[in-house]
């Protein structure tokens, strides 16, 4: 894994070293203190079962950003697909897609990875999990489960956002957010607004953006506040899929990646234009009761190819003067 220094003014990256991990990097997450980076790795892949699955803690040098191994790596039960740290900084949360599941590990005071915390056997972890995050209050944990498209030999697997009550170490089933019983609903990732009670969800299999209000009891409300397409042409011939989603630190911009699956004849990826109109995180968002009266702020979407398998969209509000804000992304695996 390589580390880079970011030159914001010059929009450039400068290499600042590399560190070898025990297997292919699947996902990384920083501790709230920004002193430790957690990396989950595996020698497995989509449809490939292997035998090396690990979580590793790396100490971050506060002066240079250099990374060094920090404590022993933790063995994981199968290929991890996502990892995060709860808001207290005391627990490492890891999601697995096949079989769909999760684990919770204690984090020691020094930031090293401690022992796993046993969870109830009846946790509802859905089908094909893709992301695990604690809500901003840290009272709930969300597990985004994508489901799967129908094939010639099996019907569609339903998707859902599974939520769990979280008491600081133990998870307990709370709710399953699954419009239409999860059929026609294939969520991949979500992100929480910094100071509003909103969750933005990328719906991979249907190329949509859902926005939910948070709920103290169940994590998310059962019905979305609104839904938007992420493609300007939803009937685009190339198969598309919405990917990771992030909200800009100032809370005004939503970044959604777009992925495509089959390669065209010469090996390139064929992309559909991302949506020209997507609702922004604006003050004009209202409750569901007043949705029809609200004037949702529009945003312009511009895309640039970052690799053969991913696009990023740079969004800015039409109410803001013409200053572009760019999103960068990197995909390690295509699962």
C-alpha positions in Angstrom: 0.0 0.0 0.0 1.4 3.4 -1.0 1.2 6.6 0.8 0.9 10.0 -0.9 1.2 13.6 0.2 -1.7 15.7 -1.2 -1.0 19.1 -2.7 -4.5 20.7 -2.6 -3.5 23.9 -4.3 -1.7 22.2 -7.1 -4.1 19.2 -7.3 -1.2 16.8 -7.2 0.0 13.7 -5.3 3.6 13.1 -4.2 4.7 9.6 -3.3 5.8 9.3 0.3 6.6 5.6 0.7 4.9 2.2 0.7 4.3 -0.7 3.1 3.7 -4.3 2.3 0.5 -5.9 3.6 0.0 -9.7 4.1 -2.5 -10.0 1.3 -4.5 -7.9 -1.2 -5.9 -4.7 0.4 -9.7 -4.8 0.5 -10.5 -1.6 2.5 -8.9 0.9 4.9 -10.3 3.1 7.7 -8.6 5.7 10.0 -9.1 5.8 13.8 -11.0 8.9 15.0 -7.7 10.1 16.6 -6.0 9.9 13.1 -3.1 8.1 14.8 -3.8 4.6 13.5 -5.0 3.2 10.1 -6.8 -0.1 9.9 -6.4 -2.3 6.8 -8.3 -5.5 6.0 -6.7 -7.8 3.4 -7.4 -11.1 1.8 -5.9 -13.4 -0.8 -9.5 -14.2 -1.9 -11.7 -12.3 -4.4 -15.1 -12.3 -6.0 -16.1 -15.9 -6.3 -12.7 -17.1 -5.1 -12.4 -18.6 -1.7 -8.9 -18.5 -0.1 -7.3 -18.9 3.3 -5.7 -15.6 4.3 -8.0 -12.9 5.7 -6.5 -10.4 8.1 -7.1 -7.0 9.9 -3.9 -5.0 10.4 -3.2 -1.8 12.4 -0.7 0.7 11.1 0.7 3.5 13.2 0.6 6.9 11.4 3.6 9.2 12.0 2.0 12.5 12.8 4.9 14.5 11.2 5.4 12.6 8.0 2.4 10.3 7.6 4.6 7.3 7.3 3.0 4.0 8.2 4.4 1.2 10.4 2.9 -2.1 11.6 1.3 -1.6 15.0 0.7 -4.8 17.0 -0.3 -8.2 15.8 -2.7 -8.7 12.9 -6.1 -10.2 13.7 -7.3 -13.3 11.8 -10.7 -12.9 10.1 -13.2 -15.7 9.2 -13.5 -14.9 5.5 -12.7 -12.3 2.9 -13.5 -8.8 4.4 -15.3 -6.3 2.2 -15.4 -3.2 4.4 -14.1 -2.0 7.8 -14.8 1.0 10.0 -14.3 2.2 13.6 -17.2 3.1 15.9 -17.4 6.8 17.0 -15.9 6.0 20.4 -12.7 4.6 18.8 -13.0 1.4 20.9 -14.3 -1.1 18.3 -13.3 -2.3 14.9 -16.3 -3.2 12.7 -15.8 -5.5 9.7 -18.3 -6.6 7.1 -18.1 -9.8 4.9 -20.1 -10.4 1.7 -19.9 -14.1 1.1 -21.1 -15.4 3.4 -22.8 -12.2 4.5 -21.7 -11.4 8.0 -19.9 -9.1 10.5 -17.4 -9.1 13.3 -16.6 -6.7 16.2 -13.0 -6.5 17.6 -11.9 -4.5 20.6 -9.4 -1.8 20.0 -6.8 -1.4 22.8 -5.9 2.0 24.3 -2.8 2.1 22.1 -4.8 1.5 18.9 -3.7 -2.1 18.4 -6.4 -4.7 17.5 -7.7 -6.7 20.5 -9.8 -9.8 20.9 -13.1 -10.3 18.9 -16.3 -9.7 20.8 -18.7 -12.6 20.5 -22.1 -11.6 19.0 -25.5 -13.4 19.1 -25.9 -16.2 16.6 -29.3 -14.8 15.3 -28.0 -11.5 14.0 -29.8 -10.7 10.7 -26.9 -10.0 8.4 -28.8 -10.1 5.1 -27.5 -11.2 1.7 -24.1 -10.0 0.3 -23.1 -7.3 2.8 -21.0 -4.4 1.5 -20.5 -1.9 4.3 -20.7 -1.5 8.0 -20.9 1.9 9.8 -21.9 3.2 13.2 -24.5 6.0 13.2 -23.3 9.4 14.4 -24.9 8.9 17.8 -23.0 5.5 18.1 -26.2 3.9 19.4 -26.8 1.9 16.2 -24.7 0.1 13.6 -25.8 -0.2 9.9 -25.0 -3.1 7.7 -25.6 -2.4 4.0 -26.5 -5.6 2.2 -26.8 -5.4 -1.5 -28.5 -8.7 -2.5 -28.0 -10.0 -6.0 -29.5 -9.8 -9.4 -31.5 -12.7 -10.8 -29.6 -15.1 -13.0 -30.7 -17.8 -15.5 -30.7 -20.3 -12.7 -31.8 -18.4 -9.5 -34.2 -15.6 -8.6 -33.2 -12.2 -7.3 -31.8 -12.0 -3.8 -33.3 -9.1 -1.9 -31.2 -6.2 -0.6 -31.6 -4.3 2.7 -30.0 -1.9 5.2 -29.8 -3.9 8.4 -29.7 -1.9 11.6 -28.6 -3.0 15.0 -28.8 -1.5 18.5 -25.2 -1.0 19.8 -24.4 -0.8 23.5 -20.7 -0.2 23.0 -19.8 -3.9 22.3 -22.8 -6.0 21.6 -25.1 -5.7 18.6 -28.8 -6.5 18.7 -31.3 -6.8 15.8 -33.2 -3.6 15.4 -34.7 -3.1 11.9 -34.5 -4.1 8.2 -34.9 -1.2 5.8 -36.0 -3.0 2.6 -38.5 -1.2 0.3 -40.6 -3.7 -1.6 -39.3 -6.5 0.7 -35.9 -5.8 -0.8 -36.7 -6.8 -4.3 -35.5 -4.1 -6.8 -33.4 -2.6 -3.9 -29.7 -3.2 -4.1 -27.9 -0.7 -1.8 -24.1 -0.7 -1.7 -22.8 2.1 0.6 -24.1 5.0 2.7 -22.7 8.1 4.3 -24.0 10.4 7.1 -24.3 14.1 6.9 -22.0 16.0 9.3 -24.6 18.1 11.0 -28.0 17.1 9.7 -29.9 13.9 10.6 -29.6 12.4 7.1 -28.2 9.3 5.5 -27.3 9.2 1.8 -27.4 5.7 0.2 -26.0 4.6 -3.2 -28.3 1.9 -4.7 -25.9 -0.1 -6.9 -28.2 -2.4 -8.7 -30.8 0.2 -9.6 -28.5 3.3 -10.1 -30.3 5.5 -7.6 -29.6 7.8 -4.7 -31.8 7.4 -1.6 -31.9 9.8 1.3 -33.2 8.7 4.7 -33.8 10.6 7.9 -32.1 9.2 10.9 -34.1 7.6 13.7 -32.8 7.2 17.3 -34.6 3.9 17.8 -33.9 2.1 14.5 -31.0 4.0 13.0 -32.9 5.0 9.9 -36.5 5.8 9.1 -38.4 3.1 7.2 -39.1 5.3 4.1 -36.7 7.5 2.2 -37.2 11.3 2.1 -36.6 11.3 -1.6 -35.1 9.2 -4.4 -33.1 10.3 -7.5 -31.5 8.5 -10.5 -27.7 8.6 -10.7 -27.7 8.1 -14.5 -29.0 10.6 -17.0 -29.9 7.6 -19.2 -31.2 4.8 -16.9 -31.6 2.6 -20.0 -28.0 2.9 -21.0 -26.8 -0.4 -22.8 -23.6 -0.8 -20.7 -24.4 -2.4 -17.3 -23.8 0.3 -14.7 -23.7 0.3 -10.9 -23.6 3.1 -8.3 -20.6 2.6 -5.9 -19.1 4.3 -2.8 -20.6 7.5 -1.7 -19.2 10.4 0.4 -20.4 13.7 1.6 -18.0 16.6 1.4 -16.7 17.9 4.8 -18.6 21.1 4.4 -21.9 19.2 4.1 -23.0 20.8 0.8 -21.8 18.2 -1.8 -22.4 14.5 -2.4 -19.9 12.4 -4.3 -21.1 9.1 -5.9 -19.0 6.8 -8.0 -20.3 5.0 -11.0 -19.0 1.5 -12.0 -19.5 -0.5 -15.1 -19.1 -4.3 -15.4 -18.6 -5.9 -18.8 -15.7 -4.7 -20.9 -16.2 -3.7 -24.5 -14.4 -5.5 -27.3 -11.0 -3.9 -26.9 -11.0 -4.3 -23.1 -12.1 -0.7 -22.3 -15.0 0.0 -19.9 -18.1 1.6 -21.4 -19.7 4.2 -19.1 -23.1 5.8 -19.1 -23.2 9.6 -18.3 -23.9 10.2 -14.6 -27.0 12.0 -13.7 -27.3 15.6 -14.8 -29.6 16.4 -12.0 -29.2 15.0 -8.4 -30.5 16.6 -5.3 -27.9 18.2 -3.1 -27.5 18.4 0.7 -29.2 21.8 0.8 -31.2 23.6 3.4 -34.2 23.2 1.1 -34.7 19.6 2.0 -37.9 19.3 4.0 -39.7 16.5 5.8 -41.7 14.0 3.9 -44.9 15.8 4.7 -43.8 19.0 3.0 -41.7 17.3 0.2 -44.0 18.5 -2.6 -43.7 22.1 -1.5 -39.9 22.1 -1.1 -37.6 23.6 -3.6 -34.8 21.1 -3.9 -31.5 22.7 -4.9 -30.2 21.4 -8.2 -26.6 20.3 -8.8 -24.6 19.9 -11.9 -22.7 16.7 -12.4 -19.4 16.3 -14.3 -17.6 13.0 -14.6 -14.0 12.1 -15.3 -12.6 8.6 -15.8 -10.2 7.8 -13.0 -9.4 4.2 -14.1 -10.7 1.5 -16.4 -13.3 0.5 -13.8 -14.5 3.7 -12.0 -15.8 7.2 -12.6 -16.1 10.0 -10.0 -18.5 12.9 -10.2 -17.7 16.4 -9.0 -20.9 18.1 -7.9 -21.5 21.6 -6.9 -24.7 23.5 -6.2 -26.1 25.9 -8.9 -26.5 28.4 -6.0 -22.7 28.5 -5.5 -20.3 30.5 -7.7 -18.3 28.6 -10.4 -15.7 26.8 -8.4 -15.1 23.1 -9.2 -14.6 20.6 -6.4 -13.2 17.3 -7.6 -13.6 13.8 -6.1 -10.8 11.3 -6.4 -11.3 7.5 -5.8 -9.3 4.3 -6.2 -10.7 0.8 -6.5 -8.6 -2.1 -5.3 -11.0 -4.9 -6.3 -14.2 -5.2 -8.4 -16.5 -7.3 -6.3 
